[in-house]
Amino acid sequence: MEIHRMKQGHPLWERVIDYAAQCPWMGGPSLAKRMRNNAFADWERVFAAVTDGRVVGFAVFCEKGGMPAEYDFSPFISSVFVDESCRGRRISQQMISCIIQYAKEIGYQTVYLKSAHRGLYEKYGFEKIADFTPVIGPADQLFKIDI
């Protein structure tokens, strides 16, 4: 298993776009569109999990995580997805660990994440800090981790 930290121009960029575009989760095609348009700040990154040469997951480290306007938190781990055939192998945890390491490298002390999953991100050290009404999708909880 390899986790790749990417921006446009990375050798896997187009493969991750194709994978995200075909993703059965609604966030995948949205990520593919964002990647095609390179709609990222200079420091934002896409992380991809690759096993045996095959893309099996992705996550994004970004300024805003699609939160309602009244929540002014940044930066976010967003769009975490692992292929159904690879779940249960802690791939999302590995991607999140890589994102947290990158966040530290560029000077962040806290990272946020929104999710509808109950009991998952707490296992990774996140603390639930709020419930909210989502702008889009089912994610209705806000988590943070101090790094």
C-alpha positions in Angstrom: 0.0 0.0 0.0 1.3 3.4 -1.0 -0.2 6.8 -0.2 0.6 9.5 -2.7 0.4 13.2 -1.9 -0.5 14.9 -5.2 -1.1 18.1 -7.0 -1.7 18.7 -10.7 1.2 17.2 -12.7 1.7 14.2 -10.4 2.1 11.0 -12.5 -1.1 9.5 -10.9 -3.2 12.7 -11.3 -5.2 11.5 -14.4 -5.7 8.0 -13.0 -7.1 9.4 -9.8 -9.5 11.6 -11.8 -10.7 8.6 -13.7 -11.1 6.6 -10.5 -13.0 9.4 -8.8 -15.2 10.0 -11.8 -16.3 6.3 -11.8 -16.7 6.2 -8.0 -20.1 5.0 -6.7 -20.0 7.6 -3.9 -21.4 11.0 -4.8 -18.3 12.9 -3.8 -16.1 11.1 -6.4 -17.4 12.8 -9.5 -17.3 16.1 -7.7 -13.6 15.5 -6.9 -12.9 14.5 -10.4 -14.4 17.7 -11.7 -12.4 19.7 -9.2 -9.2 17.9 -10.2 -9.8 18.4 -13.9 -10.2 22.2 -13.3 -7.3 22.2 -10.8 -9.5 24.0 -8.4 -7.0 23.9 -5.5 -5.0 26.4 -3.5 -1.3 26.1 -3.8 -1.0 24.2 -0.5 -4.1 21.9 -0.9 -3.5 18.3 -1.9 -5.2 15.2 -3.1 -4.0 12.0 -1.4 -4.5 8.7 -3.2 -4.1 5.1 -1.9 -2.6 2.7 -4.4 -2.2 -1.0 -4.0 -0.7 -3.3 -6.6 -0.7 -0.4 -9.0 -4.5 0.2 -8.6 -6.0 3.3 -7.1 -8.2 2.2 -4.2 -9.0 5.4 -2.3 -8.6 9.1 -2.1 -8.9 12.0 0.4 -8.4 15.7 0.1 -6.7 18.2 2.3 -8.3 21.6 1.7 -9.1 25.0 3.2 -12.9 24.6 3.4 -14.8 21.3 3.8 -18.1 22.4 2.4 -19.4 23.5 5.8 -22.3 25.9 6.3 -21.2 29.5 6.3 -21.6 30.0 10.1 -18.8 27.5 10.7 -15.4 29.2 10.1 -13.0 26.3 10.5 -9.9 25.4 8.4 -8.1 23.3 7.2 -10.2 20.2 6.4 -9.7 16.5 5.6 -12.4 16.0 3.0 -13.8 13.5 0.5 -12.4 10.4 2.2 -13.3 7.3 0.2 -11.9 3.7 0.1 -13.0 1.2 -2.5 -15.5 -1.3 -1.1 -13.2 -4.2 -2.0 -10.4 -2.8 0.2 -12.4 -1.7 3.3 -11.4 -3.0 6.7 -7.6 -2.5 6.0 -7.3 0.9 7.7 -6.6 2.6 4.4 -8.6 5.7 5.4 -6.5 5.8 8.6 -3.3 5.7 6.6 -4.4 8.5 4.3 -5.5 10.6 7.2 -2.2 10.0 8.9 -0.4 11.2 5.8 -2.6 14.3 5.6 -1.9 15.1 9.3 1.8 14.8 8.7 1.5 17.1 5.7 -0.5 19.6 7.8 2.2 19.6 10.5 4.9 20.2 7.8 3.1 23.3 6.5 2.4 24.7 10.0 -1.1 23.7 11.0 -1.9 22.7 14.6 -5.5 21.6 14.2 -7.3 19.8 11.4 -11.1 19.4 10.9 -13.2 16.8 9.3 -16.9 16.4 8.7 -18.7 13.0 8.5 -21.9 11.1 8.9 -20.0 8.1 10.3 -20.5 7.5 14.0 -17.6 6.1 16.0 -15.1 5.9 13.1 -13.0 9.1 13.3 -12.9 9.0 17.1 -10.8 5.8 16.7 -8.3 7.9 14.8 -8.0 10.5 17.6 -10.6 13.0 16.4 -13.0 14.7 18.8 -16.6 15.5 17.8 -17.2 19.2 18.4 -20.6 19.9 16.7 -23.6 18.6 14.9 -24.9 20.6 12.0 -27.3 20.6 9.1 -25.2 19.8 6.0 -25.1 22.0 2.9 -24.9 18.9 0.7 -24.6 15.2 1.4 -25.2 13.4 4.7 -22.2 14.6 6.7 -23.7 16.1 9.8 -20.9 16.0 12.4 -17.8 18.2 12.8 -14.6 16.7 14.2 -11.2 18.1 15.0 -7.8 16.8 15.9 -5.0 18.8 17.5 -1.7 17.8 16.0 
